[in-house]
Amino acid sequence: MSRIDAKFAALRAEGRGALGIFVSAGDPDFDTGLAILKGLPGAGADMIEFGMPFTDPMADGPAVQESSQRALKAGMTLKGVLEMVRAFRVDDRDTPLVLMGYYNPIYSYGVDRFVADALASGVDGLIVVDLPPEEDRELCLPALSKGLGFIRLATPTTDDRRLPTVLKNTAGFVYYVSIMGITGTAAVPTDLVTRAVERLKRHTDIPVCVGFGITTPEQAAGVARCADGAIVGTAVVNTIKASLDSQGRATGTTVSDTLGFVRGLADGVRGARR
């Protein structure tokens, strides 16, 4: 059983949904980013989405784009992302960690080499937002063949005819994008999400997690009641940004402010029993 499968099984037994936290690897610098990463499980994150910084994102809103730019400016590379995962796994062997990003850096790194190095580092799954199912041969199938989960996105415009194609090679969980557009630009519509999750559940037994637009403990709790997990990204990276000095550098409160915000989200999700 993979770490992702084990986590969702444990949470089902507890009667609650998961809290997934997104951060960009190396934001605002390697050491501070690693301290945040290592502190997330203790702050209540059940699962981590670790962003692979990229210069030309297409699904990220301004806040996540800025976090990626801060990381790149500080010298983050795909090799550095995997180095951070290895450092994280020294002390944490249980928390699922999924890499999220775009195909270009992976293609440049080399698919076979990337899959092997990701697995060796302790990565559990991939979310690559610009590779649709029609391109599964590029990365999805090579990853799955080695035991690396491939998480697919479903959106409000993914209709019942499209869903079987989207779900065919999905492993770990389905990531439902709650809004039309980029991250961090609209509030999550909980009533619409509830109906969307119910529809997805009619097509698959894989856990369904919801992201894009969740910014408060109350919103996270509302999503966790109807879905298998709530994923928060923009609000977390905004907390990091707010703690930085005028030059965009970490301060003495960057780690504590970020983890404190995550604790609040976790309290909300843990209180949302089904």
N, C-alpha and C positions, 0 to 999 in steps of 0.2 A: 504494500500500500504506500502510495506517495505521501509526502508531507501534506500536500494540499488535501488529498482524500482523507487522511487521518484527522486533519484539523476540522473539516466539515462534519465528519462523523462524531467527533468529540463535542462539537457545538450543538449538533442535533440532540445528543444525549442531555445536554444542559438546557435545551429548550430555548435557544437564542440564536440570533444571527451573528455573523462575523463583522469585525471592524477592520477594513483594509485601509492602509495609509500609503499615500504616494509621496515620495520625495525624489528630487533629482539628485543623482549620484554626484557627490563633490560640491554641493551647494551649501555654503558659499566658498568652501575650500575643502581639501581632502580631510584634514584632521577634524574640523568641526562637523563635516558631513558624516564622517565615520562615528563620531560620538553620538550624533542624533540617531543614526542607523542602529547602533548597538543599544540605545536607550528605548527604542520604540516598543519592543515586546514588554518590557517592564512598565511602560506607560499605558499598556492596554491594547496595543495593536495585535490583532490576531493574524494578520497577513500583511506583507509589505510588497508594494509595487515600487520598484526601483527604476527610476527613469534613466535612460541612456541618453545623455545630452547630445543634441544634434542641431546644426546650424539652420536647418530649413524645415521646421515642423509644419504639419498641415492641420492637426486636430487640436493643438494646444492653444489655449487662450493666452492673453498677455502675461499673466502672472507666472504660468509655467514656462513660457518662453523666456522670461527674464531669469528665472531660476536656472534654466539650462544655459543661458548666456553667462551667468555668474560662474557656473561650474567650468564652462569652456575657457573663460578668461583666466581661471585659476589653474588651468592646465589639465583638466579632466579629459581622458580618452577612454575608448572602449576597453582597452587593456586595464586602465585604472579602475573602471567600473568592476571588472572581475576581481581585481586585487582587493577592492573593498568588500566584495561578497566573501572572499576567502577569509579576510580578517574577521568579518561578522560570524562566520561559521566556527571559528575557534571556540567561542563561548556559547553559541546557540545552534543546536542541531535539530531543533524542532519547528521553529517558526517558518512557514512557507514564504518564499521570496520569489517574486516574478519580475523579470526584466520587461520594461515597457519602452517602446520607442519605434524607430523607423528602420527600414531595410538597408538603406545606403551604407551606414557604418558596418553593418554585418556583412554585406556583400564585399566591401573593401577589405574587411578582416579575413574573409574566407569562410564560407558556410560550414564546411566540415570541421575546420579548426575551431570556429566559434562554438559550435554545438559541443564538441569535446571539451573545450576549455570552460564553457558555462557549466556543464555537468560536474567537471572536476572541482570547480569553485564552490558548488553547492546551490546552484540555481535550480528552481523547481519548475518553472514555466516561462513562456514568452508571450507577450502581447505586442504584435507588430502591426501597427494600425494601417499601413499602406500596402499590405499584401492581402488581397481578397482571395476567396476560395479557389478562384480560377488559376491562381499562381501557387497552389499548394506544393508543387514540385520544387519550388525555389528553396523553401525553408521548412514549411510545416511538416511535410512527410519525412525529410531527413531528421528533423527533431524528434518526431514521434517514434521513428524507428529505433532511436537510441534511448527512449524513455524520458524525453524532455517534453512536458506538456505544452500544448499550443492553445492559448485561450483566444476565442474569437469574440468580436464585437457584434452585438445586435442593436438596432436603433429603432426609433419610432416609425421609420419608413421600411423596416424589414417585414414584409408581409408573409402570409402563410405559405405562399408558393416559394419564396426565397429561403425561408427558415431551414428546411431540410438540407440545403446546400451549405448554409452557414454552419449548421450543427454537425455536419458529417464527420469532420476530423477534429472537432473541438474536444479538449481534454482538460480536466481540472475544474473549470467553471465557465459559465457564459457571462460575459461582461455586457450588461445592458446599459446603453447610453441613454440617460433619462431625458435629454433635451436634444433638439435639432440645432447643431452649431458646435462651436468650439468650447473648450473647458472654461468654467468659471465665469460664464456670461449670463446665466439665468438661474433662477431658483428651481429646485427639483419639484415637479408637480406630483405630489404623493398619490393623489387619487388616480391619475393616469398611470403612474408607475405600478400601482397595485393591479390594475387591469392588465397591463403589459406583462407583468411577472406571471400572472395566472395563465395568460395565453402561451407564454414560453414553456411553462410547466406542462402544458398539454402536449408539447412536442418532445420533451427531453426529461430525463431523470437527473441530469447534471445540475449541480447547484447554480443558481442565478444570483449574481451580485450586481448592484446598481451603483453607477458613478456619474459624474458630471453634475454639478449644481448643489451638492450637499455641503453646507457650510457651518451648521450649528449642531450641537448635541441633540436638539429636538428633532431636526430633520433626519439626522443619522438614526435616531431611535425609530422614527416613523417608517423609514425605509427598511430597517432591520426587522420590523414586525411583519412585513409582507414579502421580503426577499431573504435569500440566504446570507446576504452580506451587504453592507454599505461601505462604499469606497470614497475617501475624502482626499483631495489633492490640493486644489487651489487654495483653500483656507489654510492648509498647513504651510504651503510655500509663502503665502502672504504673512503668516506669523514669523517665519524666518526673516523675510524681508524687513518687517517692522522692527526687528531687533538689531539690524545692522547699523553701522555708523554711516556718516555722510559719504564715505568712499566705498560703501558696499562691503565692508569687512565685518567679520564676526566680532561681537562684543562679549562681555562676560555673562550676558543673559541669553545669548542666542540658543544654546542647548536647552537651558531650563525653561525658557518661554515656550519653545516648540514642544517639548515633552509635556509641559503643563497643559497646553492646549489639547494635545492628544488625550491626556487623562480625562479631560472634560468630555470629549467625544466618547471615550470608552465608558464612562459612567452612564451616559445616555443610552448607548447600545446595550449595556449589561442590564439596564433597568427595563428594557423592552422585551419582556418575556412573552412568549407566544401562548 
